[in-house]
Amino acid sequence: MQLTSPAIAHALLALTPLEGHHPAALDGVTLMRADASLAPAPVLQEPSIVIIGQGLKRGYLGDEVFHYQPGQCLVVSVPMHFNCDTVVGDDGPMLALAVQVDMATVRELLSKMLPPRSPAPAAPSRGMAVADLDAAMTDTVQRLLQALASADETRILGPQLLRELHYRVLQGPGGDCLRALAAWHGRSGPIFRACERIRLDYAQALDIGTLAREAAMSASAFHQAFKAVTGHSPIQYLKATRLHRARELILHGSNGAAQAAYEVGYASASQFSREFKRLFGHSPADAIHHAGEHA
């Protein structure tokens, strides 16, 4: 059953007096506020639990649309590339809390939990899912936000509240994708490792044959399983990862487009520019201007 909590929205509003993404004093936690609706834009969402306090966000992955609103959360278990928009309603700004998924915590918790009653799916499951907040998880989120309002509580209670939040997600339907990808011996395990390989080594000369061999799968089986989890082919996923990393270099460093292209693994600056514009809708030179529109 979906539960909405005005207390979550009130706490988020108090913690985010200004629009934007605000890192909390607790590692892995980001507070988000948008005062106006934002059009769909490409995002690279790292493994995380995104809890909506007010407003609406939508993720677009191919023909799939993931709506998440108050009383719901988005659970992402591998880095996912998709388009995302923000809808602000009459009740005020969009408010959300994002918590980075700690896979070491997930595996440690699973080692102590009883197996789920339903069997694991035979095929790899999508690496993201929308789940309703139950009463226990709503309570955990409220106590986490309360702790973030105090430096002492953040430092002392914050880590155990993050661990509790992981446990609450694993107990509910949103935990299915975390369970599948933490089960290293299932079909999804090699795909998780392949996503991690791309996340760390995106600038290297990776190809589907290499990734398939490392996953101990045939090229065709690897391609099918990878797309089932991420919504993209391995090559599309690698290309999008490189482009997002290049955009970060341009926005947050002193890199020009040509240098950013080289650092993420492109040999051709012109090819990089074409593919960057195809993904983001603007040239690398215009990245900083357009980033302000989607902050």
Disulfide bonds with the S-S distance in Angstrom:
none
